[in-house]
Amino acid sequence: MRVLSERTRGRSGFADTVRVLVEALIIAALIRTFLFQPFNIPSGSMEPTLLVGDYLFVSKFSYGYSHYALPFSPPLFSGRIFVADPQRGDVVVFRLPSNDAIDYVKRVVGLPGDRIQLINGVLHINGTPVKRERIPDFVGESPCGPTRGSDPVRVEQWRETLPNGVSYDTLHCASFSGFPDTTGVYVVPPGHYFMMGDNRENSQDSRFPDVGYVPFKNIIGKVQVIFFSLSGEDPAWEVWRWPWSLRWTRISRVVR
């Protein structure tokens, strides 16, 4: 009977560990490339739906795949494969058309061919104002300003319902007599989508030229669930702060 030496057993154990790690990395890479990719929220443009400090899983398979789904986005093919169209009201992550090194997260409000306009803060789609109702104020950390403070403030909050029945909450931080609360008419080109943030006065979105209409190929995927959330600006690696900064009620929340 053959008896392995301690050195041989040690080498075998090390090789097994390396193999398991390599297999785990390959599986993780496949999941990230074809199924789900994590993102975090650094700004308040999607409040109250998404808060600063939320960590999300985005499904890449929801609309098929463009080359932006691949790690480092190599231009191996054009357009999309396994195509499924985004729906009005979906919250999506996309590459900024003016700088495709930057990821944005917004809500789809305009489909190809739609006419989109805001009039006194009310979203109009194809000439018809969307249904909306006043709901209790949102309370958060300076959602109306460029800098965030420690003192919660109250902000006017409205629930919008799109023509396809999708409902979500939006913020109205102040009364604007002009842009961006009142705009011209945007006609969404074929193969493009009109994106807006739920924090309407504090969202750089398709109303602005540096975002504009978003090509379908730039959409990475659909936001599905919040898997982790930290209040304030504490980095996730500071685990000793978690007992005070974790937003327990937001973990596993489905995004709509």
C-alpha positions as CSV (number, residue, x, y, z in Angstrom):
1,M,0.0,0.0,0.0
2,R,1.3,3.4,-1.0
3,V,1.7,5.9,1.8
4,L,1.9,9.6,0.9
5,S,4.5,11.7,2.6
6,E,3.4,14.8,4.6
7,R,5.1,16.9,1.9
8,T,3.1,15.2,-0.9
9,R,-0.1,15.6,1.0
10,G,0.7,19.2,1.6
11,R,1.2,19.8,-2.1
12,S,-2.0,18.0,-2.9
13,G,-3.9,20.1,-0.4
14,F,-2.5,23.3,-1.8
15,A,-3.3,22.3,-5.4
16,D,-6.9,21.5,-4.3
17,T,-7.2,24.9,-2.7
18,V,-5.9,26.7,-5.8
19,R,-8.3,24.7,-8.0
20,V,-11.3,25.6,-5.8
21,L,-10.3,29.3,-5.8
22,V,-9.9,29.3,-9.6
23,E,-13.2,27.6,-10.1
24,A,-14.9,30.1,-7.7
25,L,-13.4,33.0,-9.6
26,I,-14.5,31.6,-13.0
27,I,-18.1,31.1,-11.6
28,A,-18.1,34.7,-10.2
29,A,-16.9,36.1,-13.5
30,L,-19.6,34.3,-15.4
31,I,-22.3,35.5,-13.0
32,R,-21.1,39.0,-13.2
33,T,-20.8,38.9,-17.0
34,F,-24.1,37.2,-17.9
35,L,-26.4,37.3,-14.9
36,F,-26.0,40.0,-12.2
37,Q,-23.6,42.8,-11.6
38,P,-23.4,44.8,-8.3
39,F,-23.5,48.6,-8.3
40,N,-23.7,51.2,-5.5
41,I,-25.5,54.5,-5.4
42,P,-23.2,57.6,-4.9
43,S,-25.7,60.4,-5.4
44,G,-29.3,61.3,-4.5
45,S,-30.7,61.6,-8.0
46,M,-32.9,58.6,-7.6
47,E,-34.3,59.4,-4.1
48,P,-36.6,58.3,-2.7
49,T,-36.4,55.0,-4.6
50,L,-32.7,54.6,-4.2
51,L,-30.6,56.2,-1.4
52,V,-27.0,57.1,-1.2
53,G,-25.3,54.1,0.2
54,D,-27.6,51.5,-1.4
55,Y,-25.9,48.5,-3.1
56,L,-27.8,46.9,-6.0
57,F,-27.9,43.8,-8.1
58,V,-28.5,44.6,-11.8
59,S,-29.8,41.8,-14.0
60,K,-27.9,41.8,-17.3
61,F,-30.1,39.3,-19.0
62,S,-33.3,41.4,-18.7
63,Y,-32.8,43.2,-22.1
64,G,-30.2,41.0,-23.7
65,Y,-26.5,41.8,-24.0
66,S,-24.5,44.6,-25.6
67,H,-20.7,44.8,-25.5
68,Y,-21.1,46.9,-22.4
69,A,-22.1,43.8,-20.5
70,L,-18.6,42.4,-20.9
71,P,-15.8,43.1,-18.5
72,F,-13.9,46.2,-19.8
73,S,-16.5,46.6,-22.6
74,P,-14.5,45.3,-25.5
75,P,-16.3,46.2,-28.8
76,L,-16.6,42.6,-29.9
77,F,-20.0,43.0,-31.5
78,S,-22.5,45.8,-32.2
79,G,-26.1,46.2,-31.1
80,R,-27.6,43.7,-28.7
81,I,-28.2,39.9,-28.7
82,F,-31.1,38.1,-27.1
83,V,-33.1,41.3,-27.2
84,A,-36.0,42.2,-24.8
85,D,-37.2,45.8,-24.8
86,P,-37.1,47.9,-21.6
87,Q,-40.6,48.9,-20.2
88,R,-41.8,52.2,-19.1
89,G,-41.0,52.7,-15.4
90,D,-38.0,50.3,-15.3
91,V,-35.0,51.4,-13.3
92,V,-31.9,50.8,-15.3
93,V,-28.2,51.2,-15.3
94,F,-26.7,52.6,-18.5
95,R,-23.4,54.0,-19.9
96,L,-23.5,57.7,-20.3
97,P,-23.7,58.5,-24.0
98,S,-21.3,61.4,-23.8
99,N,-18.7,59.4,-21.8
100,D,-19.2,55.6,-21.8
101,A,-16.7,55.1,-19.0
102,I,-19.4,56.4,-16.6
103,D,-22.4,54.5,-15.3
104,Y,-25.8,56.2,-14.5
105,V,-28.9,54.8,-12.9
106,K,-32.3,56.3,-13.9
107,R,-35.9,55.4,-14.6
108,V,-37.2,54.8,-18.1
109,V,-40.0,57.3,-18.7
110,G,-39.9,57.6,-22.5
111,L,-39.9,54.9,-25.2
112,P,-38.9,55.3,-28.8
113,G,-41.3,57.6,-30.6
114,D,-42.7,59.2,-27.4
115,R,-43.1,62.9,-26.9
116,I,-41.8,63.8,-23.4
117,Q,-42.3,67.2,-21.6
118,L,-42.4,68.6,-18.1
119,I,-44.8,71.4,-17.4
120,N,-44.6,73.0,-13.9
121,G,-43.0,69.8,-12.6
122,V,-45.7,67.4,-14.1
123,L,-44.5,64.8,-16.5
124,H,-46.4,64.7,-19.8
125,I,-46.2,61.7,-22.1
126,N,-47.5,62.1,-25.6
127,G,-49.4,65.2,-24.6
128,T,-51.1,63.7,-21.5
129,P,-50.1,64.4,-17.9
130,V,-49.2,61.3,-15.9
131,K,-51.4,60.6,-12.9
132,R,-49.9,61.7,-9.7
133,E,-51.1,62.1,-6.1
134,R,-49.6,63.9,-3.0
135,I,-48.3,61.5,-0.4
136,P,-46.5,62.2,3.0
137,D,-43.3,64.2,2.9
138,F,-40.0,62.4,2.4
139,V,-37.5,62.8,5.2
140,G,-33.9,62.6,4.3
141,E,-30.4,64.1,4.5
142,S,-30.4,67.2,2.3
143,P,-31.9,65.6,-0.8
144,C,-32.4,69.0,-2.4
145,G,-28.8,70.2,-2.3
146,P,-25.5,69.4,-3.8
147,T,-24.0,68.6,-0.3
148,R,-25.4,66.3,2.2
149,G,-25.9,67.2,5.9
150,S,-26.6,65.3,9.0
151,D,-29.9,67.0,9.8
152,P,-33.0,65.3,8.1
153,V,-35.2,67.7,6.1
154,R,-38.7,67.3,4.8
155,V,-39.4,67.3,1.0
156,E,-42.6,67.3,-0.9
157,Q,-43.3,63.8,-2.3
158,W,-45.6,62.7,-5.1
159,R,-46.6,59.2,-6.4
160,E,-46.6,59.0,-10.1
161,T,-48.4,56.3,-12.2
162,L,-47.3,55.8,-15.8
163,P,-49.7,54.8,-18.6
164,N,-48.7,51.2,-18.2
165,G,-49.7,51.2,-14.5
166,V,-46.2,51.4,-13.0
167,S,-46.2,53.6,-9.8
168,Y,-43.3,55.1,-7.9
169,D,-42.5,58.0,-5.7
170,T,-40.8,61.2,-6.7
171,L,-39.5,64.3,-4.9
172,H,-40.3,67.9,-5.6
173,C,-37.7,70.0,-3.9
174,A,-38.7,73.5,-4.9
175,S,-40.8,75.5,-7.3
176,F,-39.0,76.3,-10.5
177,S,-40.4,78.8,-13.0
178,G,-38.4,77.3,-15.8
179,F,-36.0,74.5,-16.6
180,P,-35.8,71.7,-15.5
181,D,-39.4,71.8,-14.1
182,T,-40.7,73.1,-17.4
183,T,-39.1,72.0,-20.7
184,G,-39.7,71.8,-24.4
185,V,-41.0,68.7,-26.0
186,Y,-38.5,65.9,-26.4
187,V,-39.2,63.4,-29.2
188,V,-37.4,60.1,-28.5
189,P,-35.6,58.8,-31.5
190,P,-35.9,55.1,-32.7
191,G,-33.6,52.8,-30.7
192,H,-33.3,55.3,-27.8
193,Y,-34.9,55.9,-24.4
194,F,-35.7,58.9,-22.2
195,M,-34.4,58.6,-18.7
196,M,-35.3,60.6,-15.6
197,G,-34.3,60.6,-11.9
198,D,-37.0,60.4,-9.3
199,N,-35.4,63.3,-7.5
200,R,-36.6,65.6,-10.2
201,E,-34.8,68.9,-9.5
202,N,-31.6,67.1,-8.6
203,S,-31.1,64.7,-11.4
204,Q,-28.8,65.0,-14.4
205,D,-30.8,63.0,-16.9
206,S,-32.2,63.0,-20.5
207,R,-33.4,66.6,-20.0
208,F,-29.7,67.7,-20.1
209,P,-27.6,67.7,-23.3
210,D,-24.7,65.7,-21.7
211,V,-27.1,62.8,-21.1
212,G,-29.8,63.2,-23.8
213,Y,-31.5,60.2,-25.4
214,V,-29.9,57.0,-24.3
215,P,-29.2,54.4,-27.0
216,F,-30.5,50.9,-26.3
217,K,-26.9,49.5,-26.7
218,N,-25.8,51.7,-23.7
219,I,-28.2,50.0,-21.3
220,I,-26.4,47.5,-19.1
221,G,-29.4,46.0,-17.2
222,K,-32.3,46.4,-14.9
223,V,-32.0,47.2,-11.2
224,Q,-33.6,44.3,-9.3
225,V,-32.9,44.4,-5.6
226,I,-31.0,46.2,-2.9
227,F,-28.7,43.7,-1.3
228,F,-26.9,46.0,1.2
229,S,-27.4,49.6,2.4
230,L,-25.4,51.9,4.6
231,S,-26.5,55.3,5.9
232,G,-24.3,58.3,5.8
233,E,-21.0,58.2,3.9
234,D,-19.4,55.2,5.7
235,P,-17.5,53.0,3.4
236,A,-18.7,49.4,3.3
237,W,-15.3,48.0,4.5
238,E,-15.6,49.8,7.9
239,V,-17.5,46.8,9.4
240,W,-17.2,48.2,12.9
241,R,-19.7,50.9,11.9
242,W,-22.3,48.5,10.6
243,P,-24.4,48.2,13.8
244,W,-25.1,51.9,13.6
245,S,-25.1,52.6,9.8
246,L,-26.7,49.5,8.3
247,R,-30.2,50.2,6.9
248,W,-31.7,46.8,7.8
249,T,-35.1,47.6,6.4
250,R,-33.7,48.2,2.9
251,I,-31.7,45.0,2.6
252,S,-33.4,42.6,0.1
253,R,-35.9,45.3,-1.0
254,V,-37.1,44.7,-4.6
255,V,-36.7,47.9,-6.7
256,R,-39.7,49.1,-8.6
